[in-house]
Amino acid sequence: MGFMIFLTLLISIVALILAYKAYTRSGGNIDELRSNIHELGISTEKIRQMTADALSKMEKSLRGKDHPPAEGGDGSNENK
């Protein structure tokens, strides 16, 4: 059983090295990859903010202007 685990680990490491070589051969580099990951993080943050704004507007339209916004959001205050 231990040999199979070692063989699987060895194959996965070789596959990782081959994938890296293919990526660099196709014109990619580490700095470009890092910047793409950073941009993806920024895009995700923008999408999260837009979703939060849309949910806030939907809550205001459903609750009306007379009700204050719910605090906590987990419903734990309802049972108190």
C-alpha positions in Angstrom: 0.0 0.0 0.0 2.9 2.4 0.8 4.4 1.9 -2.6 1.2 2.9 -4.3 1.0 6.1 -2.3 4.6 6.9 -3.2 4.0 6.2 -6.9 0.9 8.4 -6.9 2.9 11.2 -5.3 5.7 10.8 -7.7 3.4 10.9 -10.7 1.6 14.0 -9.4 4.9 15.8 -9.0 6.0 14.9 -12.5 2.6 16.1 -13.8 3.0 19.4 -12.0 6.4 20.0 -13.4 5.2 19.1 -16.9 2.3 21.5 -16.6 4.6 24.3 -15.5 6.9 23.7 -18.4 4.0 23.7 -20.8 2.7 27.0 -19.3 6.1 28.7 -19.6 6.6 27.3 -23.1 3.3 28.8 -24.2 4.5 32.3 -23.2 3.3 32.5 -19.6 5.5 33.5 -16.7 5.1 33.6 -13.0 4.7 37.4 -12.7 1.9 37.4 -15.3 0.2 34.5 -13.4 0.5 36.4 -10.1 -1.0 39.6 -11.6 -3.9 37.6 -13.1 -4.6 36.0 -9.7 -4.5 39.5 -8.1 -6.9 40.9 -10.8 -9.2 38.0 -10.2 -9.3 38.8 -6.5 -10.2 42.4 -7.3 -12.9 41.3 -9.7 -14.3 38.9 -7.0 -14.4 41.8 -4.5 -16.3 44.0 -7.0 -18.8 41.2 -7.7 -19.2 40.7 -3.9 -19.8 44.4 -3.4 -22.3 44.6 -6.3 -24.2 41.6 -4.9 -24.3 43.1 -1.4 -25.6 46.3 -2.8 -28.3 44.5 -4.8 -29.4 42.5 -1.8 -29.5 45.7 0.3 -31.8 47.4 -2.2 -34.0 44.3 -2.4 -34.3 44.2 1.4 -35.2 47.9 1.5 -37.9 47.4 -1.1 -39.4 44.4 0.7 -39.2 45.8 4.2 -40.3 49.3 3.3 -38.9 52.5 4.6 -40.6 52.3 8.0 -38.6 49.3 9.2 -34.9 49.6 10.2 -32.5 47.1 8.6 -32.1 43.8 10.4 -28.9 43.5 12.6 -26.8 40.4 12.5 -28.6 38.8 9.6 -28.7 35.3 11.2 -32.1 35.6 12.8 -30.8 35.0 16.3 -32.5 38.1 17.7 -36.0 36.8 16.7 -36.1 34.2 19.5 -35.1 36.6 22.3 
